[in-house]
Amino acid sequence: MRAFLARLIQPSREARRLRQENGQLGRELANLRLELVLVRRRMTLMEQPRDACGRFQAKTGAETDMVRAR
């Protein structure tokens, strides 16, 4: 009887462990996606033209259209 009960309980423990692991992987994936978004934004900012003082320069209309086309 004990062996039978142990076999019934074991799958639920395994399922609980897998759910926890899946949740952890989901959180890690969300963090990596957020990090990727932040890196892309940082790269976009680094590509912006700047003047001698390091301030962003205004884009011309043609440059703005090119960025939108991407």
LOGU-995219 format. One line per 10 residues: number of its first residue (from 1); their letters; for each residue x, y negated, z of N, C-alpha, C, O. Coordinates in Angstrom, 1 decimal, always signed. Layout:
<recs>
NUM) A) X,Y,Z,X,Y,Z,X,Y,Z,X,Y,Z ~ ...
</recs>
This chain:
<recs>
1) MRAFLARLIQ) +0.8,+1.2,+0.0,+0.0,+0.0,+0.0,+0.9,-1.3,+0.0,+0.6,-2.2,-0.7 ~ +1.9,-1.2,+0.8,+2.8,-2.4,+0.9,+3.5,-2.7,-0.5,+3.6,-3.8,-0.9 ~ +3.9,-1.6,-1.1,+4.5,-1.8,-2.5,+3.5,-2.4,-3.4,+3.9,-3.2,-4.3 ~ +2.3,-1.9,-3.3,+1.3,-2.5,-4.2,+1.0,-4.0,-4.0,+1.0,-4.8,-4.9 ~ +0.9,-4.4,-2.7,+0.8,-5.8,-2.4,+2.0,-6.6,-2.8,+1.9,-7.7,-3.2 ~ +3.2,-6.0,-2.6,+4.4,-6.7,-3.0,+4.4,-7.0,-4.5,+4.8,-8.1,-4.9 ~ +3.9,-6.0,-5.2,+3.9,-6.2,-6.7,+2.9,-7.3,-7.1,+3.0,-8.0,-8.1 ~ +1.8,-7.4,-6.3,+0.8,-8.4,-6.6,+1.3,-9.8,-6.2,+1.0,-10.8,-6.9 ~ +2.0,-9.9,-5.2,+2.5,-11.2,-4.7,+3.7,-11.7,-5.5,+3.8,-12.9,-5.8 ~ +4.5,-10.8,-6.0,+5.7,-11.2,-6.7,+5.5,-12.0,-8.0,+6.2,-13.0,-8.1
11) PSREARRLRQ) +4.5,-11.7,-8.8,+4.3,-12.6,-10.0,+3.9,-14.0,-9.6,+4.3,-14.9,-10.3 ~ +3.1,-14.2,-8.5,+2.8,-15.5,-8.1,+4.0,-16.3,-7.7,+4.1,-17.5,-7.9 ~ +4.9,-15.7,-7.0,+6.1,-16.3,-6.6,+6.9,-16.7,-7.8,+7.5,-17.8,-7.9 ~ +7.0,-15.8,-8.8,+7.7,-16.1,-10.0,+7.1,-17.2,-10.8,+7.8,-18.1,-11.3 ~ +5.7,-17.2,-10.8,+5.0,-18.3,-11.5,+5.3,-19.6,-10.8,+5.4,-20.6,-11.5 ~ +5.2,-19.6,-9.5,+5.5,-20.9,-8.7,+6.9,-21.4,-9.0,+7.1,-22.6,-9.3 ~ +7.9,-20.5,-9.0,+9.3,-20.9,-9.3,+9.4,-21.5,-10.7,+10.0,-22.5,-10.9 ~ +8.7,-20.8,-11.7,+8.8,-21.3,-13.1,+8.1,-22.7,-13.2,+8.5,-23.5,-14.0 ~ +7.0,-22.9,-12.5,+6.3,-24.2,-12.6,+7.2,-25.3,-12.0,+7.2,-26.4,-12.6 ~ +7.8,-25.0,-10.9,+8.7,-26.0,-10.3,+9.9,-26.3,-11.2,+10.2,-27.5,-11.4
21) ENGQLGRELA) +10.4,-25.2,-11.8,+11.5,-25.4,-12.8,+11.1,-26.2,-14.0,+11.8,-27.1,-14.5 ~ +9.9,-25.9,-14.5,+9.3,-26.6,-15.6,+9.1,-28.1,-15.3,+9.4,-29.0,-16.1 ~ +8.6,-28.4,-14.1,+8.4,-29.8,-13.6,+9.7,-30.5,-13.6,+9.8,-31.7,-13.9 ~ +10.7,-29.9,-13.0,+12.0,-30.5,-12.9,+12.6,-30.8,-14.3,+13.1,-31.9,-14.6 ~ +12.4,-29.9,-15.3,+12.9,-30.1,-16.6,+12.1,-31.2,-17.3,+12.7,-32.0,-18.0 ~ +10.8,-31.3,-17.0,+10.0,-32.4,-17.6,+10.5,-33.7,-17.1,+10.5,-34.7,-17.9 ~ +10.8,-33.8,-15.8,+11.3,-35.1,-15.2,+12.6,-35.5,-15.8,+12.9,-36.6,-16.2 ~ +13.5,-34.5,-16.0,+14.8,-34.7,-16.6,+14.6,-35.2,-18.1,+15.3,-36.1,-18.5 ~ +13.7,-34.6,-18.8,+13.5,-35.0,-20.2,+12.9,-36.4,-20.2,+13.3,-37.2,-21.1 ~ +12.0,-36.8,-19.3,+11.5,-38.1,-19.3,+12.6,-39.1,-19.0,+12.6,-40.2,-19.6
31) NLRLELVLVR) +13.5,-38.8,-18.1,+14.6,-39.7,-17.7,+15.5,-39.9,-18.9,+16.0,-41.0,-19.2 ~ +15.8,-38.8,-19.7,+16.6,-38.9,-20.8,+16.0,-39.7,-21.9,+16.7,-40.5,-22.6 ~ +14.7,-39.6,-22.1,+14.0,-40.4,-23.1,+14.1,-41.9,-22.7,+14.3,-42.7,-23.6 ~ +13.9,-42.2,-21.4,+14.0,-43.6,-21.0,+15.4,-44.1,-21.2,+15.6,-45.2,-21.6 ~ +16.4,-43.3,-20.9,+17.8,-43.7,-21.1,+18.0,-44.0,-22.6,+18.7,-44.9,-22.9 ~ +17.5,-43.2,-23.4,+17.7,-43.4,-24.9,+17.0,-44.7,-25.3,+17.6,-45.4,-26.1 ~ +15.9,-45.0,-24.8,+15.2,-46.3,-25.1,+16.1,-47.4,-24.7,+16.2,-48.4,-25.4 ~ +16.6,-47.3,-23.5,+17.4,-48.4,-23.0,+18.7,-48.6,-23.8,+19.1,-49.7,-24.0 ~ +19.3,-47.5,-24.2,+20.5,-47.6,-25.0,+20.2,-48.2,-26.3,+21.0,-49.0,-26.8 ~ +19.1,-47.8,-26.9,+18.7,-48.4,-28.2,+18.5,-49.9,-28.1,+18.9,-50.6,-29.0
41) RRMTLMEQPR) +17.8,-50.3,-27.0,+17.6,-51.7,-26.8,+18.9,-52.5,-26.6,+19.2,-53.5,-27.2 ~ +19.8,-51.9,-25.9,+21.1,-52.5,-25.6,+21.9,-52.6,-27.0,+22.5,-53.6,-27.2 ~ +21.9,-51.6,-27.8,+22.6,-51.6,-29.1,+21.9,-52.7,-30.0,+22.7,-53.4,-30.7 ~ +20.6,-52.8,-30.0,+20.0,-53.8,-30.8,+20.4,-55.2,-30.3,+20.7,-56.1,-31.1 ~ +20.5,-55.4,-29.0,+20.9,-56.7,-28.5,+22.4,-57.0,-28.9,+22.7,-58.1,-29.2 ~ +23.2,-56.0,-28.9,+24.6,-56.2,-29.2,+24.8,-56.5,-30.7,+25.7,-57.2,-31.1 ~ +23.8,-56.1,-31.5,+23.9,-56.4,-33.0,+23.4,-57.8,-33.3,+23.6,-58.3,-34.4 ~ +22.8,-58.5,-32.3,+22.2,-59.8,-32.6,+23.4,-60.8,-32.8,+24.4,-60.8,-32.1 ~ +23.3,-61.7,-33.8,+24.3,-62.7,-34.0,+24.3,-63.7,-32.8,+23.3,-64.1,-32.3 ~ +25.5,-64.1,-32.4,+25.7,-65.1,-31.3,+26.5,-66.2,-31.8,+27.3,-66.1,-32.7
51) DACGRFQAKT) +26.4,-67.3,-31.1,+27.2,-68.5,-31.4,+28.5,-68.4,-30.5,+28.7,-67.4,-29.8 ~ +29.3,-69.4,-30.6,+30.6,-69.4,-29.9,+30.4,-69.3,-28.4,+31.3,-68.8,-27.7 ~ +29.3,-69.8,-27.8,+29.1,-69.7,-26.4,+28.5,-68.4,-25.9,+28.3,-68.2,-24.8 ~ +28.2,-67.5,-26.9,+27.6,-66.2,-26.5,+26.1,-66.2,-26.5,+25.5,-65.2,-26.2 ~ +25.5,-67.3,-26.9,+24.0,-67.4,-26.9,+23.5,-66.8,-28.2,+24.2,-66.8,-29.3 ~ +22.4,-66.2,-28.2,+21.8,-65.6,-29.4,+21.5,-66.7,-30.4,+21.0,-67.8,-30.0 ~ +21.8,-66.4,-31.7,+21.4,-67.4,-32.7,+20.1,-67.0,-33.3,+19.7,-65.8,-33.3 ~ +19.4,-68.0,-33.7,+18.0,-67.7,-34.3,+18.3,-67.1,-35.7,+19.2,-67.4,-36.4 ~ +17.4,-66.1,-36.0,+17.5,-65.4,-37.3,+16.8,-66.2,-38.3,+15.8,-67.0,-38.0 ~ +17.2,-66.1,-39.5,+16.5,-66.7,-40.7,+15.3,-65.8,-41.0,+15.2,-64.7,-40.5
61) GAETDMVRAR) +14.4,-66.3,-41.7,+13.2,-65.5,-42.1,+13.5,-64.2,-42.8,+12.9,-63.2,-42.6 ~ +14.5,-64.3,-43.7,+14.9,-63.1,-44.5,+15.5,-62.0,-43.5,+15.2,-60.8,-43.7 ~ +16.3,-62.4,-42.5,+16.8,-61.4,-41.6,+15.7,-60.8,-40.8,+15.8,-59.6,-40.5 ~ +14.8,-61.6,-40.4,+13.7,-61.1,-39.6,+12.9,-60.1,-40.4,+12.5,-59.0,-39.9 ~ +12.6,-60.3,-41.7,+11.9,-59.4,-42.5,+12.7,-58.1,-42.7,+12.1,-57.0,-42.7 ~ +14.0,-58.2,-42.8,+14.9,-57.0,-42.9,+14.7,-56.1,-41.7,+14.6,-54.9,-41.8 ~ +14.7,-56.8,-40.5,+14.6,-56.0,-39.2,+13.3,-55.3,-39.2,+13.2,-54.2,-38.7 ~ +12.2,-56.0,-39.6,+10.9,-55.4,-39.5,+10.8,-54.3,-40.5,+10.0,-53.3,-40.2 ~ +11.5,-54.3,-41.6,+11.4,-53.2,-42.6,+12.0,-51.9,-42.1,+11.7,-50.9,-42.6 ~ +12.9,-52.0,-41.1,+13.5,-50.8,-40.6,+12.5,-50.0,-39.9,+12.8,-48.9,-39.4
</recs>
